[in-house]
Amino acid sequence: MESFYASFKREEYNAKEYEFFEDLENSVDSYMEFYNNYRPHESLKNKTPNQFEAEFYKNLTIKKSQIAL
C-alpha cells in the first residue's frame, strides 16, 4: 500500500488540482485501474500486479495438482 500511495501522489495527485471531492475519487479509481492492470512494476519482474497474481495462482494450482498425483 505504501508503494501505491507514493506512486499515486508522485504520478497523479501532485500533477492535478481537484475542485470537487468526486474528482479526487474518480482520479483514485482511474489510477488504481492503471496501477494494477497496465503499469509494470520492476519489483514484480516488469509485470503488473494482476499479471503477477494470476501467474502465482496458476503456478500454485499446478503444484497442487502435481502433489495430488
Secondary structure as UniProt FT lines:
FT   HELIX           2..11
FT   HELIX           13..15
FT   HELIX           21..37
FT   HELIX           42..44
FT   HELIX           49..68
//
